[in-house]
């Protein structure tokens, strides 16, 4: 059995392989990949591996059925100084990631766009903008914005400077009997979707609304910027979230960093640097905040594929959206 130091070293090597082998994503049937540990008979081992997510049916096909560049290797060779390491690849069959932006059960902080009330999700958390210290509601781009807002490969816009097309959010969402303007709580000021984040922030329409929602969040600790070497199959990181649909869920982080392809209204997008956990999230949980046992925020839910739920890394959200903690 590998020691903690050996596992950490191997995980660092795999992260390097992860960053240098994005050519794997050009192989047919590959939907994403992540750094974690091998699974045998449904149980997690302490053997680090590069986990590659493929479409269902790929594992039954033979390598000879594909051109050489379309074959998924069983191992990746890495040289460090004079030593050679072979890192195993663990194939997991799954489907394309599904955005969890709609549901029918009331729980958590239900939120939606006034103009797309059926696109209801969870309001993740409250932070402050680095530029002016303004408190803002934080959630998913695909929840806070109406569907026509999707256009082009990468999206970014300051919606506050578009008075003719204001993007207002309501809580609860329309699927939970919310309506506009009665339940309007904020106006979207910034939205961004690229290969690191699917996020949007909204300024409170009335200052007293912020205090109303802070009580749902509770006394959280400082954000925890997860690193791959913190993963340990013997002592998995316990996590939880409170989603609109699922309410309280508890589970473990299984892989980081991870990537996966998600189907947006305009096109499929590969998201990188995700945290993968074994939480059985449901439609309507999108935007829920992932926290550890000490209530350190780790990330925000973007979607689910197979038996994994994927979260945007809290550090990427705060950096890309220019946020600081409340």
C-alpha positions as CSV (number, residue, x, y, z in Angstrom):
1,X,0.0,0.0,0.0
2,X,1.3,3.4,-1.0
3,X,2.3,5.9,1.7
4,X,0.7,9.3,2.0
5,X,3.8,10.9,0.6
6,X,3.9,8.6,-2.4
7,X,0.2,9.1,-3.1
8,X,0.6,12.9,-3.0
9,X,3.6,12.7,-5.3
10,X,1.6,10.5,-7.8
11,X,-1.3,12.9,-7.6
12,X,0.9,15.8,-8.5
13,X,2.3,13.9,-11.4
14,X,-1.2,13.0,-12.6
15,X,-2.2,16.7,-12.5
16,X,0.7,17.5,-14.7
17,X,-0.4,14.7,-17.1
18,X,-4.0,16.1,-16.9
19,X,-2.8,19.6,-18.0
20,X,-0.5,18.3,-20.7
21,X,-2.7,15.6,-22.3
22,X,-5.8,17.5,-23.4
23,X,-5.4,15.7,-26.7
24,X,-7.4,12.9,-25.0
25,X,-10.5,15.1,-25.3
26,X,-10.2,14.9,-29.1
27,X,-10.7,11.1,-29.0
28,X,-14.2,10.1,-30.0
29,X,-16.6,9.1,-27.1
30,X,-14.4,10.9,-24.5
31,X,-16.6,13.3,-22.5
32,X,-14.1,14.4,-19.9
33,X,-11.4,13.3,-17.4
34,X,-10.2,13.9,-13.9
35,X,-7.6,13.1,-11.3
36,X,-8.6,10.6,-8.6
37,X,-8.2,7.0,-7.5
38,X,-9.0,3.8,-9.3
39,X,-12.3,2.0,-8.5
40,X,-12.5,-1.8,-8.3
41,X,-15.8,-3.6,-7.9
42,X,-17.4,-0.3,-7.1
43,X,-15.0,0.4,-4.3
44,X,-12.3,3.2,-4.2
45,X,-8.7,2.0,-3.9
46,X,-5.6,4.0,-2.9
47,X,-4.1,3.7,-6.4
48,X,-4.0,7.2,-8.1
49,X,-5.3,7.2,-11.7
50,X,-6.4,9.5,-14.5
51,X,-10.1,8.9,-14.7
52,X,-11.5,9.2,-18.2
53,X,-15.2,9.5,-18.8
54,X,-16.5,7.9,-22.0
55,X,-19.9,7.4,-23.6
56,X,-21.7,4.2,-22.8
57,X,-20.6,1.3,-24.9
58,X,-17.0,2.5,-25.5
59,X,-15.5,0.0,-23.1
60,X,-16.9,-2.9,-25.1
61,X,-15.2,-1.8,-28.3
62,X,-11.7,-3.1,-29.2
63,X,-8.8,-0.7,-29.8
64,X,-8.3,-2.2,-33.3
65,X,-11.7,-0.8,-34.2
66,X,-10.3,2.8,-34.1
67,X,-7.5,4.6,-35.9
68,X,-4.4,4.9,-33.8
69,X,-5.0,8.5,-32.7
70,X,-8.6,7.6,-31.6
71,X,-7.4,4.9,-29.2
72,X,-7.6,5.5,-25.5
73,X,-4.3,4.4,-23.9
74,X,-4.3,2.2,-20.8
75,X,-1.4,4.1,-19.2
76,X,0.4,7.4,-19.6
77,X,4.2,7.5,-19.4
78,X,5.8,10.4,-17.6
79,X,9.5,11.0,-17.0
80,X,10.7,13.0,-14.0
81,X,14.4,13.4,-14.0
82,X,15.8,9.9,-14.7
83,X,12.8,8.1,-13.5
84,X,9.8,6.9,-15.6
85,X,6.3,6.7,-14.1
86,X,3.4,4.8,-15.6
87,X,0.0,6.3,-14.7
88,X,-3.0,4.1,-15.2
89,X,-6.2,5.3,-16.9
90,X,-9.5,4.3,-15.3
91,X,-12.4,4.3,-17.8
92,X,-15.9,5.2,-16.5
93,X,-18.9,5.1,-18.8
94,X,-21.3,8.0,-18.4
95,X,-23.4,10.5,-20.4
96,X,-22.9,14.1,-21.3
97,X,-23.2,16.3,-18.3
98,X,-26.7,17.6,-17.6
99,X,-27.3,21.1,-16.3
100,X,-29.5,20.9,-13.2
101,X,-31.5,24.0,-13.8
102,X,-35.1,22.9,-13.4
103,X,-37.2,20.9,-10.9
104,X,-40.5,20.8,-9.0
105,X,-39.8,20.5,-5.2
106,X,-39.4,23.5,-2.9
107,X,-36.3,23.6,-0.7
108,X,-33.2,25.6,-0.3
109,X,-33.1,29.1,-1.8
110,X,-35.2,28.8,-5.0
111,X,-34.2,31.4,-7.6
112,X,-35.0,32.1,-11.2
113,X,-34.9,34.8,-13.9
114,X,-38.1,36.9,-14.1
115,X,-38.5,36.2,-17.8
116,X,-37.6,32.4,-17.6
117,X,-39.3,31.4,-14.3
118,X,-39.4,27.8,-15.4
119,X,-35.6,27.7,-15.4
120,X,-35.4,27.5,-11.6
121,X,-32.4,26.6,-9.6
122,X,-30.7,27.3,-6.2
123,X,-29.1,30.6,-5.1
124,X,-25.7,29.5,-4.0
125,X,-24.3,32.2,-1.8
126,X,-23.7,35.9,-1.1
127,X,-20.3,37.6,-1.7
128,X,-19.0,41.1,-2.3
129,X,-17.6,42.7,-5.5
130,X,-13.9,43.5,-5.2
131,X,-14.3,46.8,-7.1
132,X,-16.8,48.5,-4.8
133,X,-17.6,46.1,-1.9
134,X,-21.2,45.8,-3.1
135,X,-23.0,42.7,-1.8
136,X,-24.3,40.4,-4.5
137,X,-26.3,37.2,-4.9
138,X,-24.3,34.5,-6.7
139,X,-25.6,31.7,-8.9
140,X,-25.3,30.0,-12.2
141,X,-25.3,31.8,-15.5
142,X,-27.7,29.2,-16.9
143,X,-30.1,29.9,-14.0
144,X,-29.9,33.7,-13.6
145,X,-30.1,34.6,-17.3
146,X,-32.9,33.9,-19.8
147,X,-32.1,31.4,-22.5
148,X,-31.9,34.0,-25.4
149,X,-28.8,35.4,-23.6
150,X,-26.8,32.5,-24.9
151,X,-24.8,33.4,-28.0
152,X,-21.2,32.8,-29.1
153,X,-18.5,30.5,-27.7
154,X,-17.7,32.5,-24.5
155,X,-20.1,34.8,-22.9
156,X,-19.5,37.8,-20.7
157,X,-21.6,40.9,-20.2
158,X,-22.2,43.6,-17.6
159,X,-26.0,43.6,-17.8
160,X,-26.5,46.7,-15.5
161,X,-25.5,48.9,-18.5
162,X,-28.2,47.5,-20.7
163,X,-31.3,49.3,-19.2
164,X,-33.5,48.2,-22.1
165,X,-33.0,44.6,-21.3
166,X,-32.7,44.2,-17.5
167,X,-32.2,40.7,-16.2
168,X,-34.0,40.5,-12.9
169,X,-34.1,37.5,-10.6
170,X,-36.9,36.3,-8.3
171,X,-36.9,34.2,-5.2
172,X,-38.7,31.9,-4.9
173,X,-38.7,31.0,-8.6
174,X,-41.8,30.8,-10.8
175,X,-42.0,27.0,-10.4
176,X,-42.3,27.6,-6.6
177,X,-45.1,30.2,-7.0
178,X,-42.8,33.2,-7.2
179,X,-43.7,36.0,-9.6
180,X,-42.2,39.3,-10.9
181,X,-42.2,42.0,-9.6
182,X,-43.6,40.8,-6.3
183,X,-40.7,38.4,-5.5
184,X,-37.9,40.3,-7.4
185,X,-34.8,40.4,-5.2
186,X,-32.1,41.6,-7.5
187,X,-30.8,42.7,-10.9
188,X,-28.1,40.8,-12.7
189,X,-25.0,43.0,-13.0
190,X,-22.5,40.5,-14.5
191,X,-22.6,37.1,-16.1
192,X,-19.8,34.9,-17.4
193,X,-19.6,31.5,-19.1
194,X,-16.3,30.2,-20.3
195,X,-14.4,26.9,-19.7
196,X,-13.9,27.6,-16.0
197,X,-17.1,29.1,-14.8
198,X,-20.8,29.3,-15.4
199,X,-21.7,32.1,-13.0
200,X,-23.7,35.3,-12.6
201,X,-24.1,37.8,-9.9
202,X,-27.0,40.1,-9.0
203,X,-27.1,43.2,-6.9
204,X,-29.9,43.4,-4.3
205,X,-32.8,45.7,-5.4
206,X,-33.2,46.6,-1.7
207,X,-30.4,46.5,0.9
208,X,-32.6,44.7,3.5
209,X,-33.0,41.7,1.1
210,X,-29.3,40.8,1.7
211,X,-29.9,40.3,5.4
212,X,-33.0,38.2,4.7
213,X,-30.9,35.7,2.8
214,X,-27.8,35.6,4.9
215,X,-29.6,33.7,7.6
216,X,-30.1,30.8,5.2
217,X,-26.4,30.6,4.6
218,X,-25.3,30.6,8.2
219,X,-21.9,31.3,9.7
220,X,-19.6,30.0,7.0
221,X,-15.8,29.8,7.3
222,X,-13.3,31.1,4.8
223,X,-13.3,29.7,1.3
224,X,-11.2,26.6,0.9
225,X,-9.2,26.4,-2.4
226,X,-8.9,22.7,-2.9
227,X,-5.7,21.2,-4.3
228,X,-5.3,17.7,-5.8
229,X,-2.8,16.5,-3.2
230,X,-5.4,16.9,-0.5
231,X,-7.3,13.9,-1.9
232,X,-6.8,10.7,0.2
233,X,-9.0,7.6,-0.3
234,X,-8.4,6.6,3.4
235,X,-9.6,10.0,4.6
236,X,-12.0,11.3,1.9
237,X,-13.1,14.9,2.3
238,X,-16.7,15.0,3.6
239,X,-18.9,17.5,1.9
240,X,-22.5,18.7,1.9
241,X,-24.9,21.1,0.2
242,X,-28.4,22.4,0.5
243,X,-30.2,22.4,-2.8
244,X,-33.6,23.6,-3.8
245,X,-34.7,20.1,-4.7
246,X,-32.6,17.7,-2.8
247,X,-32.4,19.8,0.4
248,X,-29.5,18.6,2.5
249,X,-27.1,16.1,0.8
250,X,-23.9,14.6,2.2
251,X,-21.1,12.8,0.4
252,X,-17.4,12.7,-0.4
253,X,-15.1,14.4,-2.9
254,X,-13.9,11.7,-5.3
255,X,-11.8,13.6,-8.0
256,X,-10.1,16.9,-8.6
257,X,-9.3,18.4,-11.0
258,X,-12.0,17.2,-13.3
259,X,-13.4,18.2,-16.7
260,X,-16.7,17.3,-18.3
261,X,-18.8,18.3,-21.3
262,X,-22.1,19.9,-20.6
263,X,-25.0,20.6,-23.0
264,X,-26.0,24.3,-23.0
265,X,-28.9,25.6,-25.1
266,X,-26.6,26.9,-27.8
267,X,-23.9,24.2,-27.8
268,X,-21.9,21.7,-25.7
269,X,-19.2,23.2,-23.6
270,X,-16.2,21.5,-21.9
271,X,-15.7,22.8,-18.4
272,X,-12.3,22.4,-16.7
273,X,-10.9,22.5,-13.1
274,X,-14.1,21.0,-11.6
275,X,-14.6,19.2,-8.3
276,X,-16.3,15.8,-8.6
277,X,-18.3,14.5,-5.7
278,X,-20.6,11.5,-5.2
279,X,-23.6,13.6,-4.2
280,X,-26.9,12.5,-5.9
281,X,-28.0,16.0,-6.9
282,X,-31.2,16.6,-8.8
283,X,-32.7,19.1,-11.2
284,X,-33.2,22.4,-9.4
285,X,-30.0,22.1,-7.3
286,X,-27.9,23.9,-9.8
287,X,-26.0,26.8,-8.1
288,X,-25.9,25.1,-4.6
289,X,-22.8,25.8,-2.6
290,X,-20.5,22.9,-1.8
291,X,-19.0,23.1,1.8
292,X,-16.8,20.8,3.8
293,X,-17.5,19.6,7.4
294,X,-16.2,22.9,8.8
295,X,-18.4,24.9,6.4
296,X,-15.6,26.0,4.2
297,X,-17.0,26.8,0.8
298,X,-15.4,24.7,-1.9
299,X,-17.4,25.2,-5.1
300,X,-20.8,25.7,-6.7
301,X,-22.8,23.1,-8.5
302,X,-23.0,23.3,-12.3
303,X,-24.4,19.8,-13.3
304,X,-24.3,16.1,-13.0
305,X,-23.2,13.1,-15.1
306,X,-23.5,9.4,-14.1
307,X,-22.8,9.0,-10.4
308,X,-20.9,12.3,-10.1
309,X,-21.9,15.9,-9.4
310,X,-19.6,18.6,-10.7
311,X,-18.8,21.8,-9.0
312,X,-16.9,24.9,-10.2
313,X,-13.9,25.6,-8.0
314,X,-14.6,28.5,-5.6
315,X,-11.2,30.1,-6.4
316,X,-12.1,30.3,-10.1
317,X,-15.5,31.8,-9.4
318,X,-14.0,34.5,-7.1
319,X,-11.2,35.2,-9.6
320,X,-13.3,35.2,-12.8
321,X,-16.2,37.2,-11.2
322,X,-13.9,39.5,-9.2
323,X,-15.5,38.7,-5.9
324,X,-14.3,38.6,-2.3
325,X,-15.9,36.9,0.7
326,X,-18.7,38.5,2.6
